[in-house]
Amino acid sequence: MKRQRLHAALSDIDQQHLTRRRTTVDGFVEPGNRVVTAVDGRTLVDFSSNDYLGLAHHPAVAAAMSECALRYGAGSGASHLVTGHGIEHARLEEELAAFVGRERALLFSTGYMANLGVVTTLAGRGELVLLDRLSHASIIDGALLSGARFKRYTHADANAAERMLEESSEDVTVLATDGVFSMDGDIAPLSQLAKACKAHNAWLVVDDAHGIGILGDTGRGSVEQAHLTPEDVPALVGTLGKAFGSFGAFVAGSRDLIEFLIQKARPYIYTTALPQPVAAATRKALEIAQREPWRRERVLALTTRFRKAAREARIPLLDSNTPIQPIMLGSSQAALQAQQELLDEGFRVIAIRAPTVPRGSERLRVTFSAAHTEEQVDALVEKLSQLRARYQTLCETESE
Ligand code: PMP
């Protein structure tokens, strides 16, 4: 873009009600309770964070981070392959591999980079990558950067994916999908995708950013919930900045897969290693998440409570049983207005607009945390129910 165009481009974004603005959290009203935050001097209940298990502010997690910082320093000083790989990284990788039942796990600085790393390493020029139409941006960017051609199948439609696998004249190397879709909260048809990938000898990459720590009998995520084995899902991505309340991500898989990523994945190789205190905090969070299954049970119970009350209040819901509960508004303007009205009542619920979601499916993205109270959830439903009376689109949206 020419320099002179920049200002006009910003105006265009604004006219479409698509300007993104940051709000700055300037404190937590109750220390240790992330859901009650202070923004611009106001107290708000946060219903948009991904801190599903309420671990981001856990005193033991924060203590693990600060103790490690005093011992090993705040920064790792170099990339993993130079001198940045530390004992906390090594231990966390072992613990994550054990947690998800894989031979090895490899830490990445972010989930965005983990997806770039795994897709670019497994796919390349002359090959084909298949993606769900609602795949996370980082999966799409991985496919773009890989140099492979990529096609997107209808959202969560395993039959469509299977047809693409069968009919494609090119070699499909990778099929990548979110486990839980970040904006809709629904779960990918993993069993059927796994079967189809096996039959066509394609890598199934599952990004379980929003499932890990929450779903399945023991919180191992959407892959556990679907009763799939490491053989079924040979490349599993998990993020650590959501249910585990810290930061970073990992890819888990066979010894060879991880070794290959260490040799080839540029987003792993050419970046400074995650600070060790972050790894130490994650280790503590992982330990607490396993020791306290009530966190998982609680966030799911709050989700069920919300859905029941929302149905009674005739608030249209999508077909999601995860802590991600979108409320469709249908336009950027309506979504922003609803966000503002909720803000005025003390609720921090963020409007999600294009291009993060397709045009016409603008929404409020409501998420729950084990740290919410029943009263906070009920109060949100009450307010949404008042909004429903005024937002036509909210009433017209298909319910389940
Ligand atoms: N995958 C999905 C499905 C996500 O929702 C996100 C984060 N929003 C990421 C990957 C990226 O993870 P991170 O924030 O650690 O970069």
Residues whose N, C-alpha, C, O or C-beta is under 5 A from the ligand:
A	BS01	PMP	T110 G111 Y112 H136 S138 D178 V180 S182 D207 A209 T239 G241 G248 A249
